[in-house]
């Protein structure tokens, strides 16, 4: 349905914006005002739109019938050198976006189950929107947990590594995009390696949330 397609794009956009805003908000709590000064602590979508991650990639995935839909917003600028506690700040700022996505998934799941438990039926469109909100936020949360630079999972891991290992690990950042591209292209079972990993964990967490 056209309305489902339009709402899916809006939900994806909202979810990736919340993800980025939370990075900036937590960075502010640790003493870094970079995102605030850049005008990025806002839910206004315009400053957050990334041509590839917010528009072209989601559209391509939708039109090619991809089983997984994901994307990203323009990264919020953060300067870790401003943190009151560098390693603690890196950990919490990096985890903030992921936790925001998982929180949105949990909230949408709770609303869905509450409405489903009511004696009267609720609109099919609303059910589809809530299901998609759960799915897309699980995908975003899990995808960003991958320990591949520059994804958030790599920064979480980096904040916990000894300094000598952290320096070596940072060298992977120049290859991060190519690693993800290879994972997206390598056949694995009936899909690709990236789709298979995402599908496994999304399916696991979806079952926990009752879907």
N, C-alpha and C positions, 0 to 999 in steps of 0.2 A: 504494500500500500504506500502511496506517495507520502502520506502523513507520517508513517512509521519511519521511512527513509529520512525525512526532514528532521524528525525528532531525534533520530539516531545520531545525525551529524551534530545537532545542538548539544546532545548529552556528551558526545565525545569531546567537543570543544570545551564544554564546561568542566569536564573531568581533567583534561590536560592543563587547563588554566588553574584550577584549584591546586593541582600538583605543583605547578611552578610558584604560585603565590605563597604556598606553605613553605617552600624553600626560603623565599625572601623574608617571610614573617619570622621564621625561627632564626634566620641569620640576624635579623634586627634584634631579637632577644639576646643574642650573643655579642651584640655591640657593632655589627656591621650594617651601615645605613645605605650601602650601595644600591640595593634594589629600591629602597624608598626614594632615594634621590633620582633614580631613573624612571620613577613613576610606574613601577611594576607591581606595587602592592595594591592592585585593583582588579575587580572582576570584569572590567571593561575589556572585551576580547581584542580590540584593535591593537594595543601594544604587545599582545602576546602571540599574535598570529605569525607562524612560520610557513612560508610558501610551500615547502616540501612536506614537512611533518604534519601541518594542520589542514592543508588543502589537497595537495596533489596525491600524497600517499594514501590517505583514507579513501579518496575518490577512486583511485586505481584499484585498491583492494575490494571496494564495493562492486565496481563494474566488472571485475574479473571473477567475482563470485568466491573470493577467498573465505575459507572457514574461520579465519581470525581477522578481526579488525583492530587496528591500533594506530597510534600517531603520537605526535608530541607538539608542544608549544615552543616558542622561542625561549631558550634557557634564561632564567632570571640571573642577572649579574650578581655574583657574590665574591667578596674578597676575604678569604680566610685569615689574612694577616691582621684584619680588624677584630677578630674574635677575641673575647676575653680569655677563652681557653681553646687553643687551636685544635687539639685532637678531639676533645669533647664536642666542640662546635662543628667540626667536620662530620662527626658521627651523627649528631642530631639533625643538622641541616640536610644531610644526604638522605636520612631516613624519613624526613618530614613528608616529602611528596608521596613516597610509597605508602606510609601510614594513612595519608589523606585518602588515597585511592581505596585502600582496604576498608577504611571507615565508611566511605560512600557506598561501597558494595554491601556492607553489613546493614547500614541504615535502609537502603533500598530493599534488601531482603526482609528486614523486620516489617517494613510497611506492607510489602506484598503479602506476607503471612498473616498480618493482622487483618487486612482487607479480605483475604481468602477465608478467614475464620468467621467473618460476619455472615449472618443468615441470608442477606441479599447479595446477589452477584454484582461485581463491579465491572466497569467497562473493559472490554478486551484490549483496547488500545492502551489503557493505563497499565494493564498487566504486562503487555509487550514492552512498554517503556521501562517499567521497573525491572523486568528480566534483563533487558539490554543494559541497564545501568549496573546491575550486578556483574554481568559478563564483562563489559568493557573495563570496569574498574579492577576486576580481578586480573584481566590481561595486562593492563597498564602497571599494576602493582608487581606482578610476577616478572614481566619483561624488564622493568627497571631494577629488579633484584639481581639480574644476571651480573656476575662479577667481571664484566667486560667494559673497559674504558670506552667512552666516558659515562656509561650508565651509572646510576646511583649506587648500585650494588658494589661496583668497583671502588667507589669513594668510601663506602662503609667499611669494606675490607681494608682499604688503604689506611684508614684511621686507626685500625687495630694492629697493623703490622709493625714490627720493629723498624727503625728508621732505615737500616741498611737494606732490608727486603723491600721496604716501601719505595726506595729510589729505583730499584730494579723493576718493580712492578709498574711504576709510572711510565717506563719505557714502552709498555704495551699500548699506550694511548694512541700512538701514531698508526697502529694496526687495528684499532677497535672496530672501525667501520667495515674493514675488509673481513674481519672475523665474523661479524654479524651477517654480512652479505653472503659469505660462504655457508653459514648455518642456514640461511634462507634458501640456498640453492641446492644443498646436498640432499639427495633423496634419502628418506628414512621411512621404511614401511610403505604406507600408502600416501605419505605426505613428505614434507621436508623436515630436517632435523629441528629447526627453530619451531615450526608448527607443532611437531610432536611433543617437544618439551613443554611448550606453552599449553598445549591441549591437555597433557597429563595433569599438570598442576592446577589448571583452571577447572578441569573436571573434578579433581579431588576436593578443592575448596568449595566448588559449587554444591557438591553432595553434602558437605558439612553445613552449608547454608540452606539446605533443603530443596535444591533445584536438580 
